[in-house]
Amino acid sequence: MGAEKTTSWSLIWRYEGRIPSKKNSRINLPNGRSIPSRAYREWEEVVRWHFRKKVGEPVEGPLRLEVITTLKNDLDNLLSSVMDAMEGVVYANDRQIQEVRAERVKGKRKVTTMIVSPSSPISGEDGDGIHDAECAKRKGEQDDREDNVHRL
């Protein structure tokens, strides 16, 4: 299979304000279910509205997500909130995200910049050479660790 030709594009959005954690702000219902908090649902709707205007339909193919923030949120929870809010609007499924970069920077205002762009292979037509080499390296490291494990 040949390499697909893609055009270069990026979706960039700078959001000012707090981003509620979807994981840590859930409301427990009497029936045992839990739902995201009102603050998260309102924030998610703002994200979806903004990107729906820019994108129209979810984009296809592998993607890269960058999040740069001044917020003190746990980056893992912040990424989860951002990825979940974009799912179904920017991309059909968050499995399309192949690369993630998150960075906390200093700043006086609460600002988060979200950038979605196509993911590009590291090298070669599909990046398999580097991927296979990295997997083999990690497999070797895993084997070395397992050799030093004392099983009961």
Secondary structure, DSSP 4 states (H G I P E B T S, - for coil): -PPPP-----EEEEEES----TTTSEEE-TTS-EEE-HHHHHHHHHHHHHHHHHHSS-B-S-EEEEEEE---S-HHHHHHHHHHHHBTTTBS-GGGEEEEEEEE---SS-EEEEEEEE---SSTTTSHHHHHHHHHHHHHHHHHHHHT----
